[in-house]
Amino acid sequence: MEGLRPKAPVTGDAKIDEIRPAMINPVIAKALRTEAAATAQPIKMVKAIRVHQFGGPQVLKWEDVELGEPREGEIRIKNKAIGLNFIDIYFRKGVYKAATMPFTPGW
């Protein structure tokens, strides 16, 4: 099994981030990539209105965002319709400071 050995010696104290890809045999590297791809969970994406800069309605962007997993004490619900408050217009215009940019109105 000569072809399955690392190209350079790896000590037991080596951390995974210290092992450069060039040190791993290409056959093993391909097998690892294939296994990782087969077991990887697809990233769930949803559509959301996002604001990347302050301004009028033209700064609202309809884009894909990653749907994160609910944290402890949270649940996920499916919305059929939503409403926005007038305060969201103030955030969009920059009258009130948003916590982060970009942001999702109503969040």
C-alpha positions in Angstrom: 0.0 0.0 0.0 2.8 2.3 -0.9 0.5 4.7 -2.7 -1.6 5.4 0.3 1.1 6.8 2.5 1.6 10.5 3.1 4.3 12.0 0.9 6.0 13.6 3.9 6.2 12.2 7.4 3.4 13.4 9.8 4.1 13.2 13.5 1.4 12.3 16.0 1.6 15.9 17.4 0.7 17.5 14.0 -2.5 19.4 13.9 -4.8 19.0 11.0 -4.3 22.6 9.8 -0.5 22.0 9.8 -0.8 19.2 7.3 -0.6 20.8 3.9 -2.6 19.3 1.1 0.6 18.5 -0.8 1.6 16.2 2.0 -1.4 13.9 1.4 -1.4 11.3 -1.4 -3.7 12.4 -4.2 -5.6 9.2 -4.1 -6.4 9.8 -0.4 -7.2 13.4 -1.0 -9.7 12.5 -3.7 -11.4 9.9 -1.5 -11.7 12.5 1.3 -13.2 15.1 -1.0 -15.7 12.5 -2.4 -16.7 11.4 1.1 -17.1 15.0 2.3 -19.2 15.9 -0.7 -21.4 12.8 -0.2 -22.0 13.6 3.5 -22.3 17.4 3.3 -25.7 18.8 4.0 -27.0 21.2 1.4 -27.2 24.8 2.5 -30.8 25.8 2.7 -31.5 29.1 1.0 -34.5 31.4 1.2 -35.4 34.7 -0.5 -35.3 37.9 1.6 -35.5 41.6 1.1 -32.1 43.1 2.2 -30.8 46.6 2.6 -27.1 47.2 1.8 -27.1 51.0 1.9 -29.4 53.7 3.2 -31.9 55.3 0.8 -35.3 55.1 -0.8 -37.2 52.0 -2.0 -34.6 51.4 -4.7 -32.1 50.2 -2.1 -34.3 47.2 -1.3 -32.7 44.0 -2.8 -34.5 40.7 -3.3 -31.8 38.1 -2.8 -31.0 34.6 -1.6 -29.9 34.3 2.0 -28.8 31.2 4.0 -31.5 29.8 6.3 -29.8 29.1 9.6 -30.8 26.5 12.1 -32.9 27.7 15.1 -30.9 28.3 18.2 -31.8 27.0 21.7 -35.1 28.4 22.7 -36.1 29.3 19.1 -38.4 27.6 16.6 -38.8 28.0 12.8 -42.2 29.0 11.4 -43.3 29.3 7.8 -44.8 32.7 6.9 -47.5 33.0 4.3 -47.7 36.8 4.6 -45.9 39.4 6.5 -46.3 43.1 7.4 -43.7 45.8 7.9 -43.9 48.6 10.4 -43.3 52.2 9.5 -40.2 52.1 11.7 -38.6 49.9 9.0 -38.7 52.9 6.6 -36.7 54.9 9.2 -34.1 52.1 9.3 -34.0 51.9 5.5 -33.5 55.7 5.2 -30.8 55.8 8.0 -32.9 57.9 10.4 -32.4 55.1 12.9 -29.2 53.2 13.0 -29.5 49.5 12.0 -27.4 47.1 14.1 -25.6 45.7 11.0 -25.4 46.2 7.3 -26.8 44.6 5.3 -30.0 44.1 7.3 -33.5 42.6 6.7 -36.4 44.9 7.4 -38.8 43.6 10.0 -36.2 41.4 11.6 
